[in-house]
Amino acid sequence: MANFKIAETETFEKKIQSSQYKFLYKKIQHYIYPLLRENPYFGPNIKKLKGEYKEIYRFRIGDYRLFYTISEETVIIFILDIENRKDAYK
């Protein structure tokens, strides 16, 4: 399987700068991105969403959820958003 590239959306970039999420960014860059580059489809913290969001995956980071989609044609993972679990599924 090819190594995926990671692309962050503007929504995610803005949110990760906020004080609520900033502390997670190093962990995301150094721990989660390498895992996703290897295999964004499966893992103990990875789940594919259902229903109208079936194209979206989520990665569990403690009480937070990182949401992303995968473009197989371009081999890119698009990091869409990060949310606290209590707000993530509203």
Backbone as JSON Lines, residues from 0, in Angstrom:
{"i":0,"aa":"M","n":[0.85,-1.2,0.0],"ca":[0.0,0.0,0.0],"c":[0.88,1.25,0.0]}
{"i":1,"aa":"A","n":[0.53,2.19,-0.83],"ca":[1.33,3.42,-0.94],"c":[1.23,4.25,0.34]}
{"i":2,"aa":"N","n":[2.26,5.01,0.58],"ca":[2.18,5.93,1.72],"c":[1.3,7.1,1.36]}
{"i":3,"aa":"F","n":[0.33,7.37,2.19],"ca":[-0.6,8.45,1.94],"c":[0.01,9.78,2.34]}
{"i":4,"aa":"K","n":[-0.38,10.82,1.61],"ca":[-0.03,12.18,2.01],"c":[-1.14,12.7,2.91]}
{"i":5,"aa":"I","n":[-0.81,13.69,3.72],"ca":[-1.81,14.27,4.63],"c":[-2.07,15.7,4.2]}
{"i":6,"aa":"A","n":[-3.34,16.05,4.04],"ca":[-3.72,17.43,3.72],"c":[-4.7,17.89,4.79]}
{"i":7,"aa":"E","n":[-4.42,19.03,5.37],"ca":[-5.31,19.57,6.41],"c":[-6.22,20.63,5.8]}
{"i":8,"aa":"T","n":[-7.5,20.53,6.09],"ca":[-8.44,21.54,5.6],"c":[-8.3,22.81,6.42]}
{"i":9,"aa":"E","n":[-8.81,23.9,5.86],"ca":[-8.79,25.19,6.58],"c":[-9.53,25.09,7.9]}
{"i":10,"aa":"T","n":[-10.65,24.4,7.89],"ca":[-11.43,24.22,9.12],"c":[-10.57,23.61,10.21]}
{"i":11,"aa":"F","n":[-9.86,22.54,9.85],"ca":[-9.01,21.88,10.82],"c":[-7.86,22.79,11.25]}
{"i":12,"aa":"E","n":[-7.22,23.45,10.3],"ca":[-6.08,24.31,10.62],"c":[-6.49,25.42,11.59]}
{"i":13,"aa":"K","n":[-7.65,26.02,11.34],"ca":[-8.12,27.07,12.25],"c":[-8.39,26.51,13.64]}
{"i":14,"aa":"K","n":[-9.05,25.37,13.68],"ca":[-9.44,24.79,14.96],"c":[-8.23,24.35,15.78]}
{"i":15,"aa":"I","n":[-7.22,23.79,15.12],"ca":[-6.07,23.25,15.84],"c":[-5.24,24.38,16.45]}
{"i":16,"aa":"Q","n":[-5.42,25.6,15.96],"ca":[-4.71,26.76,16.54],"c":[-5.36,27.23,17.84]}
{"i":17,"aa":"S","n":[-6.62,26.85,18.05],"ca":[-7.32,27.32,19.25],"c":[-6.76,26.61,20.48]}
{"i":18,"aa":"S","n":[-6.83,27.29,21.61],"ca":[-6.22,26.77,22.84],"c":[-6.81,25.42,23.24]}
{"i":19,"aa":"Q","n":[-8.06,25.17,22.87],"ca":[-8.72,23.92,23.26],"c":[-8.04,22.7,22.61]}
{"i":20,"aa":"Y","n":[-7.46,22.88,21.42],"ca":[-6.92,21.75,20.68],"c":[-5.42,21.8,20.45]}
{"i":21,"aa":"K","n":[-4.82,22.98,20.63],"ca":[-3.41,23.18,20.26],"c":[-2.48,22.13,20.89]}
{"i":22,"aa":"F","n":[-2.76,21.76,22.13],"ca":[-1.89,20.8,22.84],"c":[-1.88,19.43,22.17]}
{"i":23,"aa":"L","n":[-2.87,19.14,21.35],"ca":[-2.95,17.83,20.69],"c":[-2.14,17.77,19.4]}
{"i":24,"aa":"Y","n":[-1.75,18.93,18.88],"ca":[-1.2,18.96,17.52],"c":[0.1,18.19,17.39]}
{"i":25,"aa":"K","n":[0.98,18.29,18.38],"ca":[2.25,17.55,18.32],"c":[1.98,16.05,18.28]}
{"i":26,"aa":"K","n":[1.06,15.61,19.12],"ca":[0.72,14.18,19.14],"c":[0.14,13.76,17.78]}
{"i":27,"aa":"I","n":[-0.72,14.61,17.23],"ca":[-1.32,14.29,15.93],"c":[-0.22,14.18,14.87]}
{"i":28,"aa":"Q","n":[0.69,15.15,14.84],"ca":[1.74,15.16,13.81],"c":[2.73,14.01,13.97]}
{"i":29,"aa":"H","n":[3.14,13.74,15.21],"ca":[4.22,12.77,15.41],"c":[3.75,11.34,15.65]}
{"i":30,"aa":"Y","n":[2.53,11.17,16.08],"ca":[2.05,9.82,16.38],"c":[0.94,9.37,15.43]}
{"i":31,"aa":"I","n":[-0.05,10.23,15.24],"ca":[-1.23,9.81,14.47],"c":[-0.99,9.86,12.96]}
{"i":32,"aa":"Y","n":[-0.4,10.94,12.47],"ca":[-0.15,11.03,11.02],"c":[0.68,9.87,10.49]}
{"i":33,"aa":"P","n":[1.78,9.47,11.18],"ca":[2.52,8.3,10.67],"c":[1.66,7.03,10.61]}
{"i":34,"aa":"L","n":[0.78,6.84,11.59],"ca":[-0.12,5.68,11.56],"c":[-1.06,5.76,10.37]}
{"i":35,"aa":"L","n":[-1.64,6.95,10.15],"ca":[-2.58,7.11,9.05],"c":[-1.89,6.96,7.7]}
{"i":36,"aa":"R","n":[-0.65,7.46,7.58],"ca":[0.07,7.32,6.31],"c":[0.26,5.86,5.93]}
{"i":37,"aa":"E","n":[0.49,5.03,6.94],"ca":[0.68,3.59,6.7],"c":[-0.63,2.91,6.3]}
{"i":38,"aa":"N","n":[-1.66,3.12,7.11],"ca":[-2.95,2.49,6.84],"c":[-4.08,3.31,7.47]}
{"i":39,"aa":"P","n":[-4.72,4.16,6.66],"ca":[-5.79,5.01,7.2],"c":[-7.13,4.3,7.36]}
{"i":40,"aa":"Y","n":[-7.19,3.03,6.95],"ca":[-8.47,2.31,6.94],"c":[-8.74,1.52,8.22]}
{"i":41,"aa":"F","n":[-7.69,0.99,8.82],"ca":[-7.9,0.09,9.95],"c":[-6.95,0.42,11.09]}
{"i":42,"aa":"G","n":[-7.4,0.18,12.29],"ca":[-6.58,0.38,13.48],"c":[-7.48,0.39,14.7]}
{"i":43,"aa":"P","n":[-6.89,0.26,15.87],"ca":[-7.7,0.18,17.09],"c":[-8.5,1.46,17.36]}
{"i":44,"aa":"N","n":[-8.04,2.62,16.83],"ca":[-8.75,3.87,17.09],"c":[-9.49,4.41,15.88]}
{"i":45,"aa":"I","n":[-9.54,3.61,14.82],"ca":[-10.14,4.08,13.57],"c":[-11.51,3.43,13.37]}
{"i":46,"aa":"K","n":[-12.47,4.25,13.01],"ca":[-13.81,3.75,12.7],"c":[-14.34,4.51,11.5]}
{"i":47,"aa":"K","n":[-15.04,3.8,10.65],"ca":[-15.71,4.45,9.53],"c":[-17.1,4.86,10.01]}
{"i":48,"aa":"L","n":[-17.49,6.09,9.7],"ca":[-18.82,6.54,10.13],"c":[-19.88,5.92,9.23]}
{"i":49,"aa":"K","n":[-21.12,6.04,9.66],"ca":[-22.23,5.41,8.94],"c":[-23.19,6.46,8.4]}
{"i":50,"aa":"G","n":[-24.15,5.99,7.62],"ca":[-25.2,6.87,7.11],"c":[-24.66,7.89,6.13]}
{"i":51,"aa":"E","n":[-25.13,9.14,6.26],"ca":[-24.73,10.16,5.3],"c":[-23.25,10.53,5.41]}
{"i":52,"aa":"Y","n":[-22.61,10.09,6.5],"ca":[-21.18,10.39,6.69],"c":[-20.3,9.18,6.4]}
{"i":53,"aa":"K","n":[-20.79,8.25,5.61],"ca":[-20.08,6.99,5.41],"c":[-18.73,7.14,4.72]}
{"i":54,"aa":"E","n":[-18.47,8.29,4.1],"ca":[-17.17,8.52,3.47],"c":[-16.13,9.02,4.48]}
{"i":55,"aa":"I","n":[-16.57,9.28,5.7],"ca":[-15.69,9.89,6.7],"c":[-15.24,8.85,7.72]}
{"i":56,"aa":"Y","n":[-13.98,8.95,8.09],"ca":[-13.41,8.11,9.15],"c":[-13.15,8.98,10.36]}
{"i":57,"aa":"R","n":[-13.08,8.32,11.52],"ca":[-12.71,9.06,12.72],"c":[-11.6,8.32,13.45]}
{"i":58,"aa":"F","n":[-10.68,9.1,14.02],"ca":[-9.59,8.54,14.8],"c":[-9.78,9.02,16.23]}
{"i":59,"aa":"R","n":[-9.84,8.09,17.16],"ca":[-10.09,8.44,18.57],"c":[-8.77,8.82,19.23]}
{"i":60,"aa":"I","n":[-8.76,10.0,19.85],"ca":[-7.6,10.47,20.61],"c":[-8.14,10.81,22.0]}
{"i":61,"aa":"G","n":[-8.22,9.84,22.86],"ca":[-8.79,10.08,24.2],"c":[-10.21,10.6,24.09]}
{"i":62,"aa":"D","n":[-10.43,11.81,24.6],"ca":[-11.78,12.41,24.54],"c":[-12.02,13.18,23.26]}
{"i":63,"aa":"Y","n":[-11.09,13.12,22.33],"ca":[-11.21,13.88,21.09],"c":[-11.36,12.96,19.9]}
{"i":64,"aa":"R","n":[-11.94,13.5,18.83],"ca":[-12.12,12.74,17.61],"c":[-11.56,13.54,16.44]}
{"i":65,"aa":"L","n":[-10.71,12.88,15.66],"ca":[-10.14,13.48,14.46],"c":[-10.89,12.88,13.27]}
{"i":66,"aa":"F","n":[-11.48,13.73,12.43],"ca":[-12.27,13.25,11.3],"c":[-11.51,13.46,10.0]}
{"i":67,"aa":"Y","n":[-11.57,12.45,9.11],"ca":[-10.85,12.57,7.84],"c":[-11.52,11.74,6.76]}
{"i":68,"aa":"T","n":[-11.21,12.09,5.52],"ca":[-11.64,11.3,4.37],"c":[-10.38,10.86,3.63]}
{"i":69,"aa":"I","n":[-10.55,9.85,2.78],"ca":[-9.42,9.29,2.06],"c":[-9.7,9.38,0.56]}
{"i":70,"aa":"S","n":[-8.75,9.95,-0.17],"ca":[-8.85,9.96,-1.63],"c":[-7.88,8.91,-2.16]}
{"i":71,"aa":"E","n":[-8.44,7.81,-2.64],"ca":[-7.59,6.72,-3.13],"c":[-6.89,7.09,-4.44]}
{"i":72,"aa":"E","n":[-7.58,7.87,-5.28],"ca":[-6.99,8.24,-6.58],"c":[-5.72,9.05,-6.38]}
{"i":73,"aa":"T","n":[-5.77,10.01,-5.46],"ca":[-4.62,10.9,-5.26],"c":[-3.75,10.48,-4.08]}
{"i":74,"aa":"V","n":[-4.15,9.43,-3.38],"ca":[-3.42,8.9,-2.21],"c":[-3.22,10.0,-1.17]}
{"i":75,"aa":"I","n":[-4.32,10.7,-0.89],"ca":[-4.26,11.79,0.09],"c":[-5.33,11.57,1.15]}
{"i":76,"aa":"I","n":[-4.95,11.82,2.39],"ca":[-5.9,11.83,3.49],"c":[-6.22,13.29,3.79]}
{"i":77,"aa":"F","n":[-7.49,13.64,3.75],"ca":[-7.9,15.01,4.07],"c":[-8.38,15.07,5.51]}
{"i":78,"aa":"I","n":[-7.64,15.79,6.32],"ca":[-8.01,15.96,7.74],"c":[-9.07,17.05,7.78]}
{"i":79,"aa":"L","n":[-10.3,16.65,8.14],"ca":[-11.43,17.57,8.06],"c":[-11.61,18.41,9.31]}
{"i":80,"aa":"D","n":[-11.56,17.74,10.47],"ca":[-11.97,18.44,11.68],"c":[-11.5,17.67,12.91]}
{"i":81,"aa":"I","n":[-11.5,18.37,14.03],"ca":[-11.25,17.71,15.31],"c":[-12.3,18.25,16.27]}
{"i":82,"aa":"E","n":[-12.84,17.38,17.09],"ca":[-13.89,17.78,18.04],"c":[-13.69,17.04,19.35]}
{"i":83,"aa":"N","n":[-14.15,17.66,20.42],"ca":[-14.26,16.95,21.68],"c":[-15.37,15.94,21.51]}
{"i":84,"aa":"R","n":[-15.23,14.78,22.09],"ca":[-16.2,13.71,21.93],"c":[-17.61,14.17,22.27]}
{"i":85,"aa":"K","n":[-17.74,14.97,23.33],"ca":[-19.1,15.37,23.75],"c":[-19.79,16.24,22.71]}
{"i":86,"aa":"D","n":[-19.0,16.9,21.83],"ca":[-19.59,17.76,20.8],"c":[-19.56,17.12,19.41]}
{"i":87,"aa":"A","n":[-18.85,16.03,19.27],"ca":[-18.52,15.51,17.95],"c":[-19.72,15.01,17.16]}
{"i":88,"aa":"Y","n":[-20.68,14.43,17.83],"ca":[-21.74,13.75,17.08],"c":[-23.07,14.49,17.12]}
{"i":89,"aa":"K","n":[-23.02,15.79,17.31],"ca":[-24.28,16.57,17.35],"c":[-24.71,16.95,15.96]}
